[in-house]
């Protein structure tokens, strides 16, 4: 009503909205309290953080980002303000994966046993491959994720998904962190990962191979989780005319947002690149 006073009479608007004119004038003359101003300012900052995340942050990550900015507020207050502002993070249903076991492959043990932690970068890595739909046809993305920093160390794209695609992702990871002795790479039992070509690439880098059980997603939960976030927070909300457009968008998400800005709960709500850079700084000082 206040915004429309130049267009309509107060009396008419009050009658249409079943509000008394005296009540409206009392409200409009009321001084905004300091607490109300604080809530309005905080809500605007929350909207900014939420928008910067691509509408993906729930109240916990929004709260963590506010803390990083020096804004002290209870997480329940953030939750209530987000609910009042109808800031709901995007969610989609997950799709079936691409893993197809190679029954002729040699037996490979599970060296991880669902422990997706590591003491140093590159000591334990996980990977997977997924499909992104475009109008030109499918685009396949392979990833290598560091269990220490949660960084996506390596990625590679292909119009199909031969073993060379996962090998290329491993090669990129090797240019970003040194693989320590007895480093482990863990994946599902898909044919790309159990191929002789990929086994040879791992040997060339001195990396031990580990695989989970067929059809048990929890055995490679960390890699599955990354693709879930990629699709929930980006690709399922986009329509790509070309593979090149999808590739550009995904690289921006990985390198511009996920690695450098997205707060990870497993890292104390810090971004992966910050944790990785901190480790290198500590090593140089030592």
Secondary structure, DSSP 8 states (H G I E B T S, - for coil): -GGGTTTS-HHHHHHHHT--HHHHHHHHT----HHHHHHHHHHHHHHHHHHHTTS---HHHHHHHHHHTT----HHHHHHHHHHTT--------------B-TTS-----SSTT----SSTTSEEEEEEEEE--TT--EEEEEEEETTT--EEEEEEESS--HHHHHHHHHHHHHHS---TT-EEEE--BTTTTSHHHHHHHHHTT-EEEE--TT-GGGGHHHHHHHHHHHHHTGGG---SSHHHHHHHHHIIIIIIITTT--BGGGTSB-HHHHHHHHHHHHHH-
